[in-house]
Amino acid sequence: MSSENILDKVKKLREITGVGFKDCKIAIDESSGDIEKAIEFLRKKGIAKANKKMERVAADGLVCISENNNKFSIIEINSETDFVAKNNEFIKFVEEISGLSLLNLGKLDQILESSMKNGKKVKDNLVALISKIGEKITIRRCDYLENNNTKNFSYIHTAIKNNIGKIGVIVSLETNKDKNDLLQFGKQLSMHIAALSPQSIDKNDLDKKILNKEKEIITEELKNSGKDPKIIDKIAIGKLNKFIEDNTLLNQEWIMEPKKKVKDIIKEISGKDKIVVKRFVRYKVGEGV
């Protein structure tokens, strides 16, 4: 390997790991120029603890859902750009990690320690992929719905494949109805959640901090509007109730039939049976990053 080639590899290794020139040169020599092995060498030495690329913002990427026997996992893996999110190697990585998420019940620490098809751990393959692609890549979050006397459903919005896209939803219903009778509703409810992004199932589940903050904002807005102080409280209650309706699933207008609320549709579909929304998880790529 030429001196110029060695220097190029050392430079690349420094960019990936943030480690000094001397240690990177030793790592390249020890690994015969293999960047992936050089990263592994530095990590084993305890030198490559930080990654310069990890300082950058990864707000793109993909959401992937895996399912087996009414058990569902959902995972978000981020990249810096949509270009990488469309990369076949990145997509395959996301899909394999999604499968491991299902096996590990959506527990991120266990996923990172799991072995992939190539025999290496997820956390090591992640470092290698960052090295190869040249962008920050993070396994941001994951969740899981178990098969616990519930009927579970999912939906992927803007899908590039059946189970992978930019917005994903999994939802769990407690019901004595057969799942086959609820397939259409389960998908529609998941689509509704994807589109309207409720913050909770009902009012009692809504984060009190969010509710109090909204109340504070509404009150201050009304005070500054010059309205009669005598009616401010009444108007504030109305506005707060509207906020609750817009942000709680059961009180939202049903996206397929806006004149009805989600809870009305559930009542119609359940008939003499019972349908209770137990839980939902909605991931949108990059949301909150």
Secondary structure, 3 states (H helix, E strand, C coil): CCHHHHHHHHHHHHHHHCCCHHHHHHHHHHCCCCHHHHHHHHHHCCCCCCCHHHHCCCCEEEEEEEEECCEEEEEEEEECCHHHHCCHHHHHHHHHHHHHHHHCCCCHHHHHHCECCCCCEHHHHHHHHHHHHCCCCEEEEEEEECCCCCEEEEEEECCCECCEECEEEEEEEEECCCHHHHHHHHHHHHHHHHHHCCCECCHHHCCHHHHHHHHHHHHHHHHCCCCCHHHHHHHHHHHHHHHHHHHEHHHCECCCCCCCEHHHHHHHHHCCCCEEEEEEEEEECCCCC
